[in-house]
């Protein structure tokens, strides 16, 4: 028996929650023209949104698509301000509940989690499995193919219905889920706050399978990337078949065929932008090139340099940190890397 979501639809669409959601959403966007325009008649817009939701007249608008290249080429879909406000209102109420259902070792898009908590836990797991580097630690690393684009709407709604019984709330969530398709009844948009939560709810089914059915004690996941550590390489080869079967049968997902590997931790495991070893980690070559390109394009802008110095502080990168500091003060007519 799964725990049930206790909050109501009315809690999500309350004026109080919508105003708090607006504060969170707009805090770093007030100079954006669309946000400023919505803010000019803020209370009128919030009251109108709430009325449409109460009367079942709300309908999510279409998205604006644009391309980004960092960290890799992707298409982001941006909702209008009114819909993004609603995303935040939904997230404010649903996240505290659903986060309690997630496993400890799920790290993406969660408070007090993130990339560096994840790679630090990888080191901890590696020390345990290898008995402090006295035994071989094998790692199965996998990546789910076109993750957001392959989330099945029907399966997602069935999962949500296991936790939520209120029809009005399910109606609202269904409208948000079905506001985007990469193909009929499939796909969630990159860029939505609600998408980040919904994919974790979706993948929690897999996380629970890994921890409780397969008894994979040293399993961890960050979005569509996950790893399992073990002393036994043959056991990892065996569970790989069960992993593929579960993803296909239960979630209609598949592993990226070129991004599945089994290797030792001592040989270096590429995970979340870093190549991780038992006692140190180094920045992935592609991450390094992208970092230098971005510094060059922004002409050594202080905020960019400081951001990358923060990133580099999490690994064995003393030489790189020195190079980045130097680049912040050299003429950018010089070609980086020569």
C-alpha positions in Angstrom: 0.0 0.0 0.0 1.5 3.3 -1.1 1.2 6.4 1.0 -1.4 8.8 -0.4 -0.9 12.5 -1.3 -2.8 14.4 1.4 -3.0 17.9 -0.1 -5.8 19.1 -2.2 -6.2 20.7 -5.6 -7.4 23.8 -3.7 -4.1 24.0 -1.8 -2.2 24.2 -5.0 -4.4 26.9 -6.6 -4.8 29.0 -3.5 -3.9 32.7 -3.8 -1.2 32.2 -1.1 0.5 29.4 -2.9 0.3 31.2 -6.3 1.9 34.3 -4.8 4.7 32.3 -3.2 5.2 30.4 -6.5 5.4 33.8 -8.2 8.1 34.9 -5.8 10.2 31.8 -6.5 9.7 31.9 -10.2 10.3 35.6 -10.8 13.1 36.2 -8.3 15.9 36.1 -11.0 13.7 37.0 -14.1 12.2 40.4 -13.2 14.1 42.1 -16.1 12.6 39.7 -18.7 10.0 41.5 -20.8 7.4 38.7 -20.6 7.8 38.4 -16.8 7.6 42.2 -16.4 4.5 42.3 -18.5 2.8 39.7 -16.4 3.9 41.4 -13.2 2.3 44.7 -14.3 -1.2 43.2 -13.7 0.0 40.5 -11.3 -3.0 40.1 -9.0 -5.4 40.3 -12.0 -3.5 37.6 -13.8 -3.3 35.4 -10.7 -7.0 35.7 -10.0 -7.8 35.0 -13.7 -5.5 31.9 -13.6 -7.2 30.6 -10.4 -10.7 31.2 -11.8 -9.8 29.2 -15.0 -8.5 26.4 -12.8 -11.5 26.3 -10.6 -13.9 26.4 -13.6 -12.0 23.7 -15.5 -11.3 26.2 -18.2 -7.5 26.1 -17.8 -5.6 24.9 -20.9 -1.8 24.9 -21.1 -0.5 27.0 -23.9 2.0 25.9 -26.6 5.7 26.1 -26.0 8.5 28.1 -27.7 11.4 25.9 -28.8 15.0 27.0 -28.9 18.4 25.4 -29.1 21.2 25.4 -26.5 24.7 23.8 -26.8 25.8 23.6 -23.1 26.6 21.0 -22.1 25.5 19.4 -25.3 23.1 20.3 -28.2 19.5 20.2 -26.9 16.1 21.6 -27.7 14.6 23.4 -24.8 10.8 24.1 -24.7 9.8 27.3 -22.9 6.2 27.8 -21.6 4.5 31.1 -21.3 4.8 33.0 -17.9 1.3 32.0 -16.8 2.0 28.3 -17.3 5.4 28.5 -15.7 3.8 30.1 -12.7 1.5 27.2 -12.4 4.4 24.8 -12.8 6.0 26.4 -9.7 2.7 26.3 -7.8 2.3 22.5 -8.5 6.0 21.8 -7.7 5.8 23.7 -4.3 3.1 21.3 -3.1 4.0 18.0 -4.8 7.7 18.0 -4.4 7.8 17.8 -0.5 5.5 14.8 -0.7 7.1 12.8 -3.5 10.7 13.5 -2.4 10.0 11.4 0.6 9.1 8.4 -1.6 12.4 8.6 -3.5 15.4 6.5 -2.7 18.4 8.2 -0.9 20.7 7.6 -3.9 18.6 9.6 -6.5 20.4 12.9 -7.0 19.0 15.0 -9.8 16.7 18.0 -9.3 16.3 17.6 -5.6 17.1 19.9 -2.6 20.5 19.2 -1.0 21.4 16.7 -3.7 23.0 17.4 -7.1 26.1 16.5 -9.1 28.8 16.8 -6.4 26.8 14.9 -3.8 26.4 12.2 -6.4 30.1 11.9 -7.3 31.1 12.0 -3.7 28.7 9.2 -3.0 30.3 7.3 -5.9 33.7 7.6 -4.1 32.1 6.4 -0.8 30.5 3.4 -2.5 33.8 2.6 -4.2 35.7 2.6 -0.9 33.1 0.2 0.6 33.0 -2.2 -2.3 36.8 -2.3 -2.8 37.4 -2.6 0.9 39.4 0.6 0.8 41.1 -0.3 -2.5 42.2 -3.8 -1.5 39.8 -5.5 -3.9 38.6 -4.9 -7.5 35.5 -2.7 -7.7 33.5 -3.2 -10.9 31.0 -0.6 -12.1 28.1 -1.0 -14.5 27.3 2.4 -16.0 24.2 3.0 -18.1 22.4 5.8 -19.9 18.8 5.9 -20.9 18.2 6.7 -24.6 16.4 10.0 -25.3 15.1 10.1 -21.7 12.6 13.0 -21.6 11.5 12.4 -25.2 10.4 8.8 -24.3 8.4 9.3 -21.1 5.0 7.6 -21.8 2.1 9.7 -20.7 -0.2 6.8 -19.9 2.4 5.1 -17.7 3.2 8.3 -15.9 -0.5 9.1 -15.2 -1.0 5.5 -13.9 1.9 6.0 -11.5 0.5 9.3 -10.3 -2.9 7.7 -9.7 -1.3 5.3 -7.3 -0.5 8.2 -5.0 -3.3 10.7 -5.9 -7.0 10.1 -5.9 -8.4 13.6 -6.2 -10.0 14.0 -9.7 -9.4 17.7 -10.0 -5.7 17.4 -9.3 -5.4 14.5 -11.7 -7.1 16.6 -14.3 -4.6 19.4 -13.8 -1.6 17.1 -13.9 -2.9 15.4 -17.0 -3.2 18.7 -18.8 0.4 19.6 -17.9 1.7 16.2 -18.9 -0.2 16.3 -22.2 0.8 19.8 -23.0 3.8 18.5 -24.9 4.5 15.5 -27.2 7.7 14.3 -28.9 5.4 11.8 -30.6 1.7 10.9 -29.8 1.2 10.5 -26.0 4.9 10.4 -25.3 7.5 12.9 -24.1 8.1 15.7 -21.6 9.7 19.0 -22.4 13.2 19.9 -21.3 13.0 23.1 -19.4 9.9 22.6 -17.3 10.2 22.6 -13.5 7.3 20.1 -13.5 9.2 17.8 -15.9 12.1 17.5 -13.5 9.8 16.3 -10.8 7.7 14.1 -13.1 10.7 12.2 -14.5 11.9 11.4 -11.0 8.4 10.1 -10.1 8.5 8.0 -13.3 12.0 6.7 -12.6 11.3 6.0 -8.9 9.6 2.9 -10.1 12.9 1.7 -11.5 14.9 2.9 -8.5 12.6 0.8 -6.2 13.1 -2.2 -8.5 16.8 -1.8 -8.3 17.0 -1.4 -4.6 14.3 -3.9 -3.4 14.0 -6.5 -6.2 17.5 -6.7 -7.5 19.0 -5.8 -4.1 21.5 -3.5 -5.8 22.8 -1.9 -2.6 25.4 0.2 -4.4 23.1 1.7 -7.0 22.7 5.4 -7.7 21.0 7.5 -10.3 21.3 11.0 -11.6 18.5 11.8 -14.1 19.0 9.3 -17.0 22.5 8.2 -15.9 22.9 5.4 -13.4 25.6 3.1 -12.0 25.9 0.0 -9.9 29.1 -1.0 -8.1 30.0 -4.6 -7.2 32.9 -6.9 -6.5 31.3 -9.4 -9.0 31.6 -8.5 -12.7 29.4 -11.6 -13.7 26.6 -10.4 -11.4 26.6 -7.1 -13.1 26.4 -8.8 -16.5 23.5 -10.8 -15.3 21.5 -7.9 -13.8 21.9 -5.9 -17.0 19.4 -8.2 -18.8 16.9 -7.7 -15.9 17.4 -4.0 -16.1 16.7 -3.9 -19.8 13.6 -6.1 -19.4 12.1 -3.9 -16.6 12.8 -0.6 -18.5 11.2 -1.9 -21.6 8.2 -3.7 -20.1 7.3 -1.3 -17.3 8.4 2.1 -18.5 8.9 1.7 -22.3 12.4 3.0 -22.1 15.7 1.6 -23.4 19.3 1.9 -22.7 21.6 3.8 -25.1 23.5 1.0 -26.8 26.7 3.0 -27.0 26.6 4.2 -23.4 26.6 0.9 -21.5 29.9 -0.2 -20.0 31.4 -2.4 -17.3 34.8 -1.4 -16.1 36.9 -1.1 -12.9 36.9 2.0 -10.8 40.7 2.0 -10.8 40.6 2.4 -14.6 38.5 5.5 -14.3 34.7 5.9 -14.7 33.3 8.8 -16.6 30.3 10.0 -14.7 28.6 13.5 -14.6 31.4 15.3 -16.4 34.2 13.8 -14.3 36.5 10.8 -14.8 36.4 9.2 -11.3 39.2 7.1 -9.8 39.4 5.6 -6.3 41.1 8.5 -4.7 40.9 11.4 -7.2 38.8 12.7 -10.1 39.7 14.7 -13.2 37.6 16.8 -15.5 36.3 15.1 -18.6 38.1 16.3 -21.8 34.9 17.5 -23.4 33.9 19.4 -20.3 37.4 21.0 -20.2 37.1 22.2 -23.9 33.6 23.5 -23.3 34.8 25.4 -20.2 37.6 27.2 -22.1 35.3 28.0 -25.1 32.8 29.6 -22.8 35.4 31.6 -21.0 36.7 32.8 -24.4 33.2 33.7 -25.7 32.4 35.7 -22.6 35.9 37.4 -22.7 36.8 36.2 -19.2 33.7 37.6 -17.5 34.2 37.4 -13.8 31.0 35.5 -13.0 31.8 32.9 -15.6 35.3 32.4 -14.3 34.2 32.2 -10.7 31.5 29.6 -11.6 34.1 27.4 -13.3 36.6 27.8 -10.4 33.8 26.6 -8.2 33.3 23.6 -10.4 37.0 22.8 -10.5 37.3 22.9 -6.7 35.5 19.5 -6.6 38.4 17.7 -8.3 42.1 17.4 -8.7 42.4 20.4 -10.9 45.0 22.7 -9.4 46.7 23.3 -12.8 43.4 23.9 -14.5 42.4 26.4 -11.8 45.6 28.3 -12.5 44.9 28.4 -16.2 41.4 29.6 -15.7 42.6 32.4 -13.4 45.2 33.4 -16.0 42.6 33.5 -18.7 40.4 36.0 -16.8 43.1 38.6 -17.3 44.8 37.9 -20.6 43.7 39.4 -24.0 41.2 37.1 -25.7 42.7 37.7 -29.1 45.1 34.9 -28.0 43.8 31.4 -29.1 43.1 29.2 -26.1 44.8 25.9 -26.1 47.8 27.0 -28.2 
